[in-house]
Amino acid sequence: MTKRPRLSMALLAIVVLPNFLCVCNAIESPQYSVVHSESDFEIRLYRETSWMSAPVKDISFEKATRNGFHRLFQYIQGANLNFSRIAMTAPVLTSIVPGAGPLHSSAYFVGFYLPTKFQTTPPTPLPQLSLEPYTWDSHYVAVRKFSGFARDTNVVQEAEKLATSLSRSPWANSTSEESSYAYSIAQYNSPFRVIGRVNEVWVDVNPSGLGGYKYSEIATS
């Protein structure tokens, strides 16, 4: 793959990513239903959706997110075989795969939710972007919100807090074994927004792990 100039990456981090994220509250997002809610997390049922993913091998969550979004931004600006411009969506979703990166560090997949217009027929990305389309089957996700900035220094701790909350709930044994990701970080706000920031930790769960609890009771609690 051709090396990208460092300047373009720097400009993207300063200009493009903030412009993308600042409009997230007014743009399209994947649809879901809340099936269970507690004080510090909730369980959502997401519909089947199509995404475009940028695989990144890096030791830094922040650098991986910038790198992956750089490629995805080029794709939605027309770097695809149809030369189609694709509307912004939210959130920017960075999924973590432990041990798959350099020196057994984490690898990452930065995901872009495709708008309804392109859900069934997404434009094919240019090969040099190394992007991968994928379909996310209907599934349940445990979600914990957290404020501030999603950084290398706090995303693991936030994921651990969600794991602790799940361990104390009826969903303790429900972590999905089918998921290839340990967890994902969803980001909704511009880096320039300091107050009222919203991020989320996502972990796939499976209702079949509820043991003696009846799912109908959990869903209506």
Secondary structure, DSSP 8 states (H G I E B T S, - for coil): -----HHHHHHIIIIIHHHHHTTGGGSB---EEEEEE-SS-EEEEE--EEEEEEEEE-S-HHHHHHHHHHHHHHHHTT-BTT------BS-EEEEEETT-SGGG--EEEEEEE--GGGSSS---B-GGG--EEEEE-SEEEEEEEE-S---TTTHHHHHHHHHHHHHTSTTTT-B-SS-S-SEEEEE-S-TT--SS--EEEEEEE-GGGGTTS-HHHHHT-
